[in-house]
């Protein structure tokens, strides 16, 4: 089917705008918890906001062999952690990845992360139309708040977390 040139011209800004909206995912306040020698896992935290609903479907970093989005939730009286396959970011509503909630686990660390180190993180988002966009951030390593461990789960704060 062939469209008149005026229809193609009119549609072009709409198509471009749709692509730009997808690309406007904003990641802010990113940071990674500094580690101690021999520590093989740590957490990364940030705030994500998008003008349209999107999903965080993948994350990677050259400092870790494995990077996953995890959720911490109460299971009875015990705080449990589990990976999630995707994290929905609702349109216009920030999603905070923080200690004690959703967060990124960087596992199989290739070396210690010292306070002040810049840790590259690559986040892949997928829109409702299945198109993907990538956001790369440099997250500083620092000490930060630790989720209080539950009395029945001393590893809830992730200090010695093993997978």
N, C-alpha and C positions, 0 to 999 in steps of 0.2 A: 504494500500500500504506500502510495506516495502522498506526502503532505505538502500543501502549498508553502512557499517560502516564508510567508508572514506567520504561519502556524509554527514552523520550526524556529523562527526568530523569537516569537513570543514564549515558546516553551523553554528555550535555552536558559534564561535567567532563573526559571523555576527549578530546572534540573541542577544548575550550579548551586542555587541556594540550598537545595536538599542535601547535596554533598557537603556543603560548608557546615550545615547544622550538625551533621554526623561528626565532622572533624572538630567540633568545638567542645569536646570533652575536656574539662579542666581538672588537672590533678594538682592539689596544693598541700602545703604543710607536710610534705613527705619527709620521713626520717626512718632510720634503721637503728635498732638497739645495738650499741657497741658490744663486743664479745670479750671473753677472757681466753687466754691460751687453751687450746684443745677443745673449745666449744665448737660443736658441729652444726648448730642451728640457732637462728635468731628470728626476731619478728621485724616486719616493716609496716609502717603505719602512714596514713594519709587521708585526705578528704578528696572525694570525687564528685564532680557535678557536671551535668549535661543538660542542654536545653530540650533534648528529646530523650525518650526512654531508650536505654541501651543496656548491654550486659558486658561485664568484665568477664572474658572467656579464657584469658591466658595471661600469665605473667612470667617473666624470665629475668635473670641477672647473670652476668658472667662470673660473679663471686660465689655462685651456688650451683650445685649439680641439679637441685630440684627447687622449684618455687611453686607454691600453691596458695590459694585463698582458703583460709580456714574460718570456721565459725565456732565460737565458744558459747555454750548454752547450758543451762541447768538441766540435769537429769536427776530428778528427785532432789537430794541435798548435795549432789556432786556436780562440779563444773566439768563438762566434757568438751573436747575439741574434736572437730571432724572437718575434712576437706569438703569444699563445695565445688561443683562443676562449673557454676557460673554465678555471678553476683549481679543482680538487677540494680540498675541505677535509674530511679524514676525521673521523669522529665521535671527539671527545675528544682529537684529536692536533693540536697547534698547527702552523700552516704559517707559516713566516717568509719575508717578502718582504724581501730584503736585497741589498746590492751584490754582484754576482757570481753571483746566482741569480735566482729569480723576483723581479720588482719591477714597479712601475708606471712607465710612461713618460708624462710630461706633455709634450706637444709643441704647437707653435704657441702658445707662451706669449704672453700678452697684455701682459706687462711683466716687469721683473726681480722676483725673489723675494729679499728681503733677510733676513738672519738675524733671527729674531724674528717675522717675518710669520706670521700664522695662515692656512693654506691649507685651504679647505674641500674635502673629498673625499666623494663620495657613492658607496657601494658597493652593488651589487645582487646578492643571493644567490638561488639557486634550489634548492629542496629536491627530493627524489626524487619528490614528488607534483606537481612543476612549479609549486608555489606560490612566490611571490617575496616577499622582505623586503628592506628598505633600511636601511643603517646609514650615518649621516653622522658624520664626524669632522673636527676642526680639527687639522691637522698643522702643527706649527711648522717653519718653514724654518730650517735650520742647516747648518753645514759638517759633514762627516762622513767616514767612511772611504770611500775610493775603491777599487774593485776594481783590482788591479794589471793594467795592460795587458799582453797577450801580445806578445812580441817581433814576431810576424807580424801583429798586429792592434793598432796603436797607439790605435785608438778604442774598445777594449774597455771602458775605464773610463768611457765616455759623455761625456767632457768636451766633445767637438766633435761628438757624434753627429748625423748627418743622416739623414733619411728621404726 
